[in-house]
Amino acid sequence: MTALILIDVQRGFSDAQYWGPLRPGRPGNDFMPELDAARPDLVFGKKVNSAFLGDVDLDAWLKTHGITSFVLAGIQTNFCCETTARMGGNLGYDVTFALDATFTFDLPALDGTTVTADELSRVTAANLHNQFATVRPRRKSWANDGRSRPSGIPSCARVRER
């Protein structure tokens, strides 16, 4: 069985008016409006980059539900999404990293230049593909390649920074 895992999909990541600590009870911690109709099977918080080290033992939860693979999307491509993909791969899951369904930001480099979000995404894809995950751009994912959604995929497990 396959699950869809969405990482850090709070409004605070896409709307400057919400920037600040993403904590329960604050408006920026609410999920993005595109997810209002979603009925996730699991929602939990985390304090570090990996969803496997959150308020819920994600590995145990996935195994209890017979889930052996997952599709990963969310924010930030090169931090929380990449770390979760690496850990999932190391734990034996078949991980699909939906690169175009992740998002990141430009970062300052040590030499004072800027590493663009596009470059960070490209490097993340190179780091993960065929090592920890199968990296698939949106055009090649099951959602957009003419195939139907695989049966048995839970609606999603949403993980939020806390």
LINSULWO-V11199 format. One line per field, one symbol per residue. ss: DSSP state (h for helix, s for strand, l for the rest). psi: psi as a letter, one per 20 degrees, with the letter a starting at -180 (. if undefined). A space follows every 10 residues. Layout:
ss->???
psi->???
This chain:
ss->lsssssslls hhhllhhhll llllllhhhl slhhhlllll lsssssllll hhhslllhhh hhhhllllss ssssslhhhh hhhhhhhhhh lllsssssss ssslllssll lllsslhhhh hhhhhhhhsl llsssslhhh llllllllll lllsssssss sl
psi->qqqppppmkq hhhiohiiqa pnqqiqhiiq qqhijhiqnq hpprrqiahp iilaiqnggg ggghjkpiqq pprbppgieg gggggggggh ijqoppongi jrqaqqqprh jirpoqhggg ggggggghpj ghroppqgij rhhjkiqrpq qjoqgroppq q.
